[in-house]
């Protein structure tokens, strides 16, 4: 199965990704999350502006999708903690996000995400987060302490 198929399966498997209409483009192992504008995504109709929780969830989904492509897991990565900086209002236009995996350990990954609209150099929000990983295979060797070996 290819990364493109894995990404499509991920987006179909997550109900919220379907609800918000999230899409993604893939170039090698680098993914760009795409949030096409839709009226139901407006949080403040007087501005109008995208809902802040929507932007945060979109960035979180982008991080999890990127981790799923680069580090295949037995289960979807689970969020341990995230911190979001809202830098400017999300206007009623398409929004994009790209995740940068800073470090992957045996159980925890550190990921940063930026979201932007027309210009990548003017992000509307940034996310920093830690995600719990579930490795595809866990070797059990009798010689290791506690009977649990490291994955190779």
N, C-alpha and C positions, 0 to 999 in steps of 0.2 A: 504494500500500500504506500502511495506517495504522500509527501507532505501536503500537497494540494487536496488530495482526497481526505486526509486527516483533518485539515482545516474546514473543509465543507461539512464533514461529519460533526465536528465540534460545534459549528454554528447552528446546525440542525438539531443537535442534542440539547442545547441550552434554550429553554423557553423564552427567557428575557431577551436573548440575542435575536430571536425570531420576532418578538413583540416590537422591539425598537428598529428592526429592519437592518441590523448590522451585517455588513459585508466585509470582505477582506481581499486584498491583492497580495500575491506572493511572488517575490523575486529571489530565487535561491532559497535561503532559509530566513530571509528578512520579510516580515509581514507588515503591511499597513492596514490598520482597521479603518473602515469607512462607515460613517453614520450618515446616510442620506437624510436630508431634512424632511420632516413630516409634521403636519399641524399638531398631532397629538403629543409631540415632544416639547411643546412650548410650556414653560413653567410660569412665566410672567407675561401675560398677554398685553399689558400696557406698554412694554418696551418695544417689541416682543423679544424674549430671550429664552434660550433653552433652559430646562430645569437643571439645577446644579447636581442633584442626585443622579440624573441621567448621564451627565458628563462624567461623573466619578465612576459610575457602573460601567460605562463604555470603556474607560481607561482600564478598569480592573479586568474586564473581559478581554481586552487587547493583551494585557500582561499574561493572563492564563492561556490564551490561544498561542502566543509566542512561545511560552514555556512548553506547551504541548507539542509544538512542531520541533523545537530544538532538542528537548529532553523528553522523549516518549515515556509516558508514565502508565502504571497499571490503573490508576484512577486520575481524574482531573485534579490538578494542583488545588489545594485549599488555601484560602487567605488566612494568614496569621495576623498581620496588621498592615494597614495602609495609612498613608498621610497624603492629603491632597491640598495643593496650593491652587486656589482659583485666582487667575491672573487678570482676566477680563471677561466680560459677558459673552456668552455664546450666542451669536446672532442666528437668525433663522435661515441658515445656509448649511451645506454639507460640512461635516466635521471629520477630521482625520486624526489618527493616533498611531504612534510607533513606540514599541517597547524595546528597551535596551537591557539585556540580562547582564547584570554587573558581576554576579558570582553565583555559582551553583555548587552547593555542598552535597553531602550524602542525603540530607533530609530537608534542607532549607535552601531556597533560592532568593536572591535579592534582585529586584527588578525596578527599573525606572521607566516611566511612560510620559510622553508629552503629547498633548492634543492641540491641534491648530485648525484654522479654517482656511482662509485664502493664502496665507503665507506661513510657511513652516518656521520662519524666523520670528514670528509673533505668536507664541503659544497662548492659548486661552486657559490652559490648566496643566499642572504637572502632578504626577503621582510617584511616590516611593513606597515600595511594599516588600513584604516577606511572604513567601508562599511555601506551604508544606508539600513535599514531594513524596510520592509512593513509587519507588523504583519498580521497573518491569519484573526484574528477577532479584530475589534475595537468596543468595547462596547460604546454605546451612552446612558448616563444616565442623566436625567434632573437635578439631584442634584449636578453634578460636574460642576466646572467653565467652561463656554463656551460650555456646553452640551457634552463634550467629556470625557468619563471615561477612566480609566486605564485598560489595559488588565490584565486578572487574571492569 
